[in-house]
Amino acid sequence: MRFLGTVFLLLGFLCTACSGTPSPSSQIEGPAVHLPSVTLPGYVVKRAKKVTHVLVLVHGITGDGKSSWTSQNGTYWPTLMGNDPTFGDFDIYVYEYPTRLFGECLAISDLTNNMRTHLRSDSVFEDHEQVVFLAHSMGGLVVRQFLLRNRETIDKVPLLIFFATPSAGSRKANAAHLLPTCAQVEDLRTLDVNSYLKAQHSDWFSSGFQERTTSYCAVEIESSGGSLTVDRSSATLLCTRDPLA
């Protein structure tokens, strides 16, 4: 993913700001214990010494916990961040879930139950004072739904970072609706034909989360198949800070 280099430099700055810890000169709180045999979802980097923060990465539709966060030269960003002093006070956790375009699949509402099971099993919230979510595409909708289902966790979430999350849906999902797509594609249709997204928006605003946590949103600048998968208005709909191009 070509944008990751710039994005994670920015993420380092944002996470430093949210944590209140010193910037790149800070010391890593114990060596990064990389887990080469880890089975995702789970910790990719777990500090030898307990730390106060954790970064949770959530991929998008048809993605996975490895390829979605791997650059063209083969660098796996969760591991790279584990060795960066900027993230010295962070464990790195990758949430991976089953996703596909066609056939049977879990709808977003069911994925949030799956996420809750894994995060609880790995004590992600229990073991950290702050949890930062970094989500790509549909992963952002999964994160929002998770927070709505588990509202007691929001006070530990100072920052949400979304990359091309279709907050108002995607026209490409509307076109795919004519095919036998899975439930995840149905959940990505545009607001005018998507009762699920309408309900998520209503719940998000009524919960007060829009005022209680900061959301940064990145937008697509390169088209795929002749058009953007997620247009700017959809990707920035629920941002609380200026979008990142």
N, C-alpha and C positions, 0 to 999 in steps of 0.2 A: 504494500500500500504506500504509494509515493508520498502522500501527505503526512505520514507519521512522524518524519524527522522534525519538521516544523511544529507539528501539533504537540509533541511531547516536550519540546523545549518550553512551549507556552504552558503546558500542563504543569511542568515543574515550577514555574513562577506562580501559577494559580494555587497549587497545593501548598507552596511555601507560605503564601498569603493566608490561606485558610487555616493552616496549622499554627501559625505564629512562630515557627522555628526559623533559625537562621537559614540563609540561602546557600548556594553551592559550597561554601566553605564549612558547612556543618559536618559533624562527624556522623558516620553511620553507626546506629545503635546496635552494635554487634554485627558480625559478618553476615552477609546474605547466605542463607542456607538454601541452595537451589535443590530442587527435587526432580532429578532427571526422569524418574520413573513414575512421576505423579500421574494419576488418572483424573482427567478433568470431568466435572468441575472440581476445583480445589486450589490450594495454595501453590503458586509457582515459586514464590519467594517467601520464606518464613524465617524471620530473624531468630538468631540464637538467643537474643535477649528480647523480652517482651517490649513491644512498642505501642504507641497510643493511636496510630492511624493505620488504615488499610485502604488500598485502592482496589475496587472491584470492576473488572472489565467485562462487558456484556456485548457479544457480537450481534450481528443482524441476521435477517432472513437468508437462508442457504449458506450462512457462514459457519464457522466453528471456532473453538477456542485456541487453535494453533494457527491456521492459515490466515485468519482475519487479522491477526496481530503480528504477522511476519512480513518484513520488508522484502523488496525484490532481491536483495543480496543475501537473503536467508537469515537476517538478524531477527531474533524473537524479542520483541520490545519488552514484554514483562520481565524477562531475564536481564535485559540491558538496564532497565530502570532499577533493578535490584542492586546493581553495582554503582549507581549514580548517587553521590552524596546528597543531592537535592531530595531524594526519596529515602534518606537514611532512617527516617522515623516512620517508614511505611512497610507493612507487609503487602504483598501483591497477590491478589486472588483473581482467578479467571473462572467466570461462570459460563459453562457450556451447556447447551440444550439441543434437543432434536429439532431439526427444521428442514423443510422441503417445500417445493412449489406445488407438487401434485400428489394426490393420494391422501391417505390418512395422516393427520398430524395434530398436535396439541394446539388449541387456540391460545391466544395471549392470556386469557384469564386462567387457563390451566397451567401455562408456563409459570405464572407467578406463584402458584402453589408448589411447583417443582423447585423454583428458586428458594422459596421459604424453607423447604425441607433441607436443601443443601447448605444454605447459610446458617441455619440453626445447628445442623449436624456438625459443622466446622466452627461453631461459636464465633462467627464473624463479628456480630454486633456485641456479643457478651465480652469478647476479649479486647475490644478497642473502644477508645473514647470518641473517635470520629471515623465515619465511613464515607468515602468519596466514590461516586459511581461515574464511570466513563463508558458510554454506550454508543454503539453504531447502529444507525438505521432503526429497524424494528426493535432492537434492544432497548432503545429509549422508552418505547411504549411499554415494554415489559417492566422496566424499572419503575415507571410512574404507577403502573397498576400494582406492583409489589408494595410500594409505599402507601398507596391508598388502602390496600388490604391489611397492612401492618402499620397503622398510624402511630403506634407508640415508638417506632424507630426514627421518626423524622427529626427529632431533636439531636440525633447523632449524625445527621447528614447535612453538612454545611455547604456542600457543593455538588452540583450535577453538571456533567459535561456531555453534550449530545452532538454526534456527528451525523448530519443529514437524517435526523429522525423525522419521519413523516407525521408531524403532529396534526396536520389537517388532511392526512392521507396522501395517496399517490394516484395520479391519473393512469399510470401504467397498471396499477392493481385493478382499476375499473375495467380496462381492456381485457385483462387476464380473466376477469370474472366470467367471460363467455366460455372459458375452458374449465375442465374438471379440476380446479385448483384446490389446495388444502385450506383449512380454516384460517391459517395465518394470513394468506393472501386476502381472504374476505375481510379480515380485520384491518387491512391496509387501504381499503377503498376510501375515497374522498368523503369529507364530512356530510355532503349533501345526500349521500346514499348510505351512510355508515352510522347506525344507531349506537354501535359500540364506542366509537370515538367521541360521539356527542356526549355520551354518558360519562366517559373518562374526563372530558373537559369540565363538565358540570361539577363532578365530584372533586376535581383538582382545585377549582376555585372555591367551592364551598368549604373545603377542608382548611383553607388558609395556607396551604403549602407554598403558594406563589409568593407569599410574603416571608415565609420562614426559612427558605433555602434559596441559594443563588444558582441560577441556571445560565450556563454559557452554551451557545449553539453554533456549530460550524455548518457552512452551507457548501453545496456542490458548485463547482465552477466549470466542470467539463461534462459534456453530454454523453449519453450512452444510448446507442441506437437512434440517434437523431434528436433526443430530448433529454432533459434532466430527469432522473428517476424521482427525485424529491425537489420540487421547486423551492425558491427562497422563502416565499410566504408560508409554506407548510413547515419548512425546517426551522423557522424563527418564531413560530406562533406563540409559544409559551416561554420565550426567553425573558430573563430579567436583566440581562446585560447585552450590550451591543453584540451582534453576531460576528463570528469569525469567518472571514472569507478565505 
